[in-house]
């Protein structure tokens, strides 16, 4: 299974705006959390999992987002697969990142918020956690919204 984008949609009328994801099944979700970076200078990179799947949704603002393959031992492998995404609340998308990848991201708009869904418990996530220094892969963090 590879990285998947689940496109959402919006509906706006006199009552306001509705954002929805009718093609997103929450059956495998065990928990979720929200990330609110303190500034657009904060880079959160790199964290990966061999088994855990995560779904990332930018509910406010925007993020530059990189996903890099890791090998069966959990080593970072930018030679295998590196993908770049922009997650922006103006274009509702959920980014599904299965096990076998590490991610890194940075807010590119002030007051950005990222909701993260996981298919495993915190304990299972910690047991499957692979972290690398920000310098392990030279990503272009200079993107501006």
C-alpha positions as YAML, in Angstrom:
chain: A
units: angstrom
residues:
- id: 1
  name: UNK
  ca: [0.00, 0.00, 0.00]
- id: 2
  name: UNK
  ca: [1.36, 3.41, -0.92]
- id: 3
  name: UNK
  ca: [0.74, 6.99, 0.04]
- id: 4
  name: UNK
  ca: [-2.82, 8.01, -0.81]
- id: 5
  name: UNK
  ca: [-4.58, 11.35, -1.04]
- id: 6
  name: UNK
  ca: [-8.25, 11.31, -0.10]
- id: 7
  name: UNK
  ca: [-9.92, 14.33, -1.65]
- id: 8
  name: UNK
  ca: [-12.54, 16.11, 0.38]
- id: 9
  name: UNK
  ca: [-15.10, 18.62, -0.78]
- id: 10
  name: UNK
  ca: [-16.85, 21.72, 0.47]
- id: 11
  name: UNK
  ca: [-20.34, 23.16, 0.41]
- id: 12
  name: UNK
  ca: [-21.01, 26.80, 1.14]
- id: 13
  name: UNK
  ca: [-24.36, 28.49, 1.62]
- id: 14
  name: UNK
  ca: [-25.81, 31.30, 3.71]
- id: 15
  name: UNK
  ca: [-25.17, 29.28, 6.89]
- id: 16
  name: UNK
  ca: [-21.43, 28.94, 6.26]
- id: 17
  name: UNK
  ca: [-19.00, 26.37, 4.92]
- id: 18
  name: UNK
  ca: [-19.10, 22.60, 5.32]
- id: 19
  name: UNK
  ca: [-15.98, 20.47, 4.66]
- id: 20
  name: UNK
  ca: [-16.56, 16.75, 4.21]
- id: 21
  name: UNK
  ca: [-14.72, 13.52, 3.36]
- id: 22
  name: UNK
  ca: [-17.33, 11.00, 2.23]
- id: 23
  name: UNK
  ca: [-14.62, 8.63, 0.90]
- id: 24
  name: UNK
  ca: [-12.68, 8.47, 4.19]
- id: 25
  name: UNK
  ca: [-13.48, 5.41, 6.30]
- id: 26
  name: UNK
  ca: [-12.68, 5.89, 9.96]
- id: 27
  name: UNK
  ca: [-13.07, 2.17, 10.77]
- id: 28
  name: UNK
  ca: [-9.32, 1.60, 11.35]
- id: 29
  name: UNK
  ca: [-8.86, 4.74, 13.48]
- id: 30
  name: UNK
  ca: [-7.88, 4.11, 17.11]
- id: 31
  name: UNK
  ca: [-6.92, 7.64, 18.17]
- id: 32
  name: UNK
  ca: [-6.26, 11.15, 16.89]
- id: 33
  name: UNK
  ca: [-4.40, 14.25, 17.94]
- id: 34
  name: UNK
  ca: [-3.80, 17.80, 16.73]
- id: 35
  name: UNK
  ca: [-0.48, 19.54, 16.08]
- id: 36
  name: UNK
  ca: [-0.32, 23.33, 16.41]
- id: 37
  name: UNK
  ca: [3.21, 24.54, 15.59]
- id: 38
  name: UNK
  ca: [4.34, 27.55, 17.61]
- id: 39
  name: UNK
  ca: [5.58, 29.26, 14.43]
- id: 40
  name: UNK
  ca: [6.28, 28.73, 10.74]
- id: 41
  name: UNK
  ca: [9.97, 28.23, 11.66]
- id: 42
  name: UNK
  ca: [9.35, 24.91, 13.43]
- id: 43
  name: UNK
  ca: [10.27, 21.80, 11.42]
- id: 44
  name: UNK
  ca: [9.01, 18.44, 12.65]
- id: 45
  name: UNK
  ca: [11.19, 15.87, 10.91]
- id: 46
  name: UNK
  ca: [11.70, 12.88, 10.71]
- id: 47
  name: UNK
  ca: [9.48, 10.23, 12.31]
- id: 48
  name: UNK
  ca: [8.54, 6.91, 10.75]
- id: 49
  name: UNK
  ca: [6.78, 3.64, 11.40]
- id: 50
  name: UNK
  ca: [7.00, 0.19, 9.84]
- id: 51
  name: UNK
  ca: [3.45, -0.87, 10.76]
- id: 52
  name: UNK
  ca: [1.43, 2.16, 11.83]
- id: 53
  name: UNK
  ca: [-0.70, 4.02, 9.29]
- id: 54
  name: UNK
  ca: [-1.38, 7.72, 9.83]
- id: 55
  name: UNK
  ca: [-3.79, 10.07, 8.13]
- id: 56
  name: UNK
  ca: [-2.93, 13.80, 8.09]
- id: 57
  name: UNK
  ca: [-5.52, 16.54, 7.62]
- id: 58
  name: UNK
  ca: [-4.72, 20.26, 7.61]
- id: 59
  name: UNK
  ca: [-7.80, 21.80, 9.21]
- id: 60
  name: UNK
  ca: [-6.35, 25.32, 9.34]
- id: 61
  name: UNK
  ca: [-3.54, 27.05, 7.47]
- id: 62
  name: UNK
  ca: [-1.06, 25.08, 5.36]
- id: 63
  name: UNK
  ca: [1.93, 22.75, 5.64]
- id: 64
  name: UNK
  ca: [4.75, 21.64, 3.39]
- id: 65
  name: UNK
  ca: [4.97, 17.89, 3.88]
- id: 66
  name: UNK
  ca: [7.59, 15.28, 2.89]
- id: 67
  name: UNK
  ca: [7.26, 11.50, 3.05]
- id: 68
  name: UNK
  ca: [10.33, 9.26, 2.71]
- id: 69
  name: UNK
  ca: [10.50, 5.47, 2.53]
- id: 70
  name: UNK
  ca: [12.18, 3.49, 5.30]
- id: 71
  name: UNK
  ca: [13.51, -0.02, 4.84]
- id: 72
  name: UNK
  ca: [12.48, -3.19, 6.70]
- id: 73
  name: UNK
  ca: [14.92, -2.37, 9.54]
- id: 74
  name: UNK
  ca: [13.59, 1.16, 9.90]
- id: 75
  name: UNK
  ca: [16.48, 2.98, 8.20]
- id: 76
  name: UNK
  ca: [15.69, 6.13, 6.26]
- id: 77
  name: UNK
  ca: [15.88, 5.43, 2.51]
- id: 78
  name: UNK
  ca: [15.46, 8.60, 0.43]
- id: 79
  name: UNK
  ca: [16.79, 6.62, -2.54]
- id: 80
  name: UNK
  ca: [13.64, 4.44, -2.42]
- id: 81
  name: UNK
  ca: [10.83, 6.99, -2.40]
- id: 82
  name: UNK
  ca: [10.49, 10.68, -1.52]
- id: 83
  name: UNK
  ca: [7.22, 12.51, -2.05]
- id: 84
  name: UNK
  ca: [6.38, 16.16, -1.47]
- id: 85
  name: UNK
  ca: [2.91, 17.52, -0.70]
- id: 86
  name: UNK
  ca: [1.27, 20.78, 0.24]
- id: 87
  name: UNK
  ca: [-1.59, 20.31, 2.69]
- id: 88
  name: UNK
  ca: [-3.77, 23.41, 2.74]
- id: 89
  name: UNK
  ca: [-7.07, 23.93, 4.52]
- id: 90
  name: UNK
  ca: [-8.36, 25.70, 1.38]
- id: 91
  name: UNK
  ca: [-8.11, 22.36, -0.51]
- id: 92
  name: UNK
  ca: [-9.46, 19.65, 1.82]
- id: 93
  name: UNK
  ca: [-7.28, 16.54, 1.48]
- id: 94
  name: UNK
  ca: [-6.41, 13.74, 3.86]
- id: 95
  name: UNK
  ca: [-2.95, 12.30, 3.27]
- id: 96
  name: UNK
  ca: [-2.76, 8.59, 4.17]
- id: 97
  name: UNK
  ca: [0.78, 7.45, 5.01]
- id: 98
  name: UNK
  ca: [1.09, 3.69, 5.61]
- id: 99
  name: UNK
  ca: [3.81, 1.92, 7.53]
- id: 100
  name: UNK
  ca: [7.14, 1.90, 5.77]
- id: 101
  name: UNK
  ca: [7.50, 5.68, 5.59]
- id: 102
  name: UNK
  ca: [8.86, 8.58, 7.63]
- id: 103
  name: UNK
  ca: [7.39, 12.05, 7.46]
- id: 104
  name: UNK
  ca: [8.50, 15.59, 8.07]
- id: 105
  name: UNK
  ca: [6.51, 18.78, 7.86]
- id: 106
  name: UNK
  ca: [6.50, 22.50, 8.52]
- id: 107
  name: UNK
  ca: [3.67, 25.03, 8.76]
- id: 108
  name: UNK
  ca: [3.81, 27.59, 5.95]
- id: 109
  name: UNK
  ca: [0.99, 29.79, 7.25]
- id: 110
  name: UNK
  ca: [0.63, 31.26, 10.73]
- id: 111
  name: UNK
  ca: [-1.76, 29.49, 13.12]
- id: 112
  name: UNK
  ca: [-1.78, 26.26, 11.11]
- id: 113
  name: UNK
  ca: [-3.30, 23.10, 12.58]
- id: 114
  name: UNK
  ca: [-2.77, 19.50, 11.55]
- id: 115
  name: UNK
  ca: [-5.06, 16.69, 12.72]
- id: 116
  name: UNK
  ca: [-3.40, 13.27, 12.76]
- id: 117
  name: UNK
  ca: [-5.32, 9.98, 12.90]
- id: 118
  name: UNK
  ca: [-3.66, 6.65, 13.79]
- id: 119
  name: UNK
  ca: [-4.64, 3.01, 13.53]
- id: 120
  name: UNK
  ca: [-2.68, 1.92, 16.63]
- id: 121
  name: UNK
  ca: [-2.50, 2.78, 20.32]
- id: 122
  name: UNK
  ca: [0.16, 5.11, 21.73]
- id: 123
  name: UNK
  ca: [2.04, 2.10, 23.16]
- id: 124
  name: UNK
  ca: [2.05, 0.31, 19.79]
- id: 125
  name: UNK
  ca: [3.16, 3.51, 18.06]
- id: 126
  name: UNK
  ca: [6.08, 3.98, 20.47]
- id: 127
  name: UNK
  ca: [7.16, 0.36, 19.90]
- id: 128
  name: UNK
  ca: [7.15, 1.01, 16.12]
- id: 129
  name: UNK
  ca: [8.79, 4.47, 16.24]
- id: 130
  name: UNK
  ca: [11.84, 5.39, 14.15]
- id: 131
  name: UNK
  ca: [13.21, 8.93, 14.47]
- id: 132
  name: UNK
  ca: [15.90, 10.68, 12.50]
- id: 133
  name: UNK
  ca: [17.53, 14.10, 12.82]
- id: 134
  name: UNK
  ca: [16.16, 16.90, 10.67]
- id: 135
  name: UNK
  ca: [19.44, 16.83, 8.72]
- id: 136
  name: UNK
  ca: [18.98, 13.15, 7.71]
- id: 137
  name: UNK
  ca: [17.35, 14.32, 4.49]
- id: 138
  name: UNK
  ca: [17.80, 17.74, 2.89]
- id: 139
  name: UNK
  ca: [14.23, 18.84, 2.24]
- id: 140
  name: UNK
  ca: [13.30, 22.24, 0.85]
- id: 141
  name: UNK
  ca: [11.63, 23.86, 3.84]
- id: 142
  name: UNK
  ca: [11.67, 27.34, 2.23]
- id: 143
  name: UNK
  ca: [8.27, 26.94, 0.56]
- id: 144
  name: UNK
  ca: [6.00, 29.95, 1.18]
- id: 145
  name: UNK
  ca: [2.23, 29.93, 0.98]
...
